[in-house]
Structure formats: structure tokens, C-alpha cells
Amino acid sequence: MANLFARFMKDESGATAIEYGLLAALIALGIIAGATTIGTQVGTTFTTIGTSLTDANK
């Protein structure tokens, strides 16, 4: 039983998996934030272009 407990204490694979999971979540949040910002800017640009074309067509 002591040997099993000692092996459990030395095993770091679970901690590594959690670290990779946290890293992946952080990267995903960065990608989402960047895509949201870029999406907003692109939407604003298309709105400006559409307004300009509508005004020029009058």
C-alpha cells in the first residue's frame, strides 16, 4: 500500500494534463478576443463602405 501511495505522489501526468488544458483555454480566449475585435472592425468598415455607396448612388 505504501508503494502504491509513493507511485501516486511521483506521478505528474495529471498535473501536466491540467497545465496543458489551462494553456489551451488561455490561447482560445486570446483567439476569441482577437477575432471579436477584428470582426467588429471589419463590420464597421463594411458599414462605412455601404453608406458611402448608398450616398453616392443618390
C-alpha positions as CSV (number, residue, x, y, z in Angstrom):
1,M,0.0,0.0,0.0
2,A,2.9,2.4,0.8
3,N,4.4,1.6,-2.6
4,L,1.1,2.5,-4.3
5,F,0.9,5.8,-2.5
6,A,4.6,6.6,-3.3
7,R,3.9,6.0,-7.0
8,F,0.8,8.1,-6.9
9,M,2.8,11.0,-5.3
10,K,5.5,10.8,-8.0
11,D,3.1,10.7,-10.9
12,E,2.8,14.1,-12.5
13,S,0.9,13.2,-15.6
14,G,-2.4,14.6,-14.2
15,A,-0.8,17.9,-13.4
16,T,0.7,18.1,-16.8
17,A,-2.7,17.4,-18.4
18,I,-4.2,20.2,-16.3
19,E,-1.5,22.6,-17.3
20,Y,-2.0,21.8,-21.0
21,G,-5.7,22.3,-20.6
22,L,-5.3,25.7,-18.9
23,L,-2.8,26.7,-21.6
24,A,-5.3,25.7,-24.3
25,A,-8.1,27.6,-22.6
26,L,-5.9,30.8,-22.4
27,I,-5.0,30.5,-26.1
28,A,-8.6,30.0,-27.0
29,L,-9.6,33.1,-25.1
30,G,-6.9,35.1,-26.9
31,I,-8.1,33.9,-30.2
32,I,-11.8,34.7,-29.4
33,A,-10.9,38.2,-28.2
34,G,-8.8,38.9,-31.3
35,A,-11.5,37.5,-33.7
36,T,-14.1,39.6,-31.9
37,T,-12.1,42.8,-32.3
38,I,-11.2,42.1,-35.9
39,G,-14.9,41.2,-36.7
40,T,-16.1,44.4,-35.2
41,Q,-13.6,46.4,-37.2
42,V,-14.5,44.6,-40.4
43,G,-18.2,45.2,-39.8
44,T,-17.6,48.9,-39.2
45,T,-15.6,49.1,-42.4
46,F,-18.3,47.4,-44.5
47,T,-21.0,49.6,-42.9
48,T,-18.9,52.7,-43.9
49,I,-18.4,51.4,-47.4
50,G,-22.1,50.6,-47.8
51,T,-23.1,54.0,-46.5
52,S,-20.7,55.7,-49.0
53,L,-22.1,53.7,-51.9
54,T,-25.7,54.5,-50.9
55,D,-24.9,58.2,-50.6
56,A,-23.0,58.2,-53.9
57,N,-26.0,56.5,-55.6
58,K,-28.5,59.2,-54.7
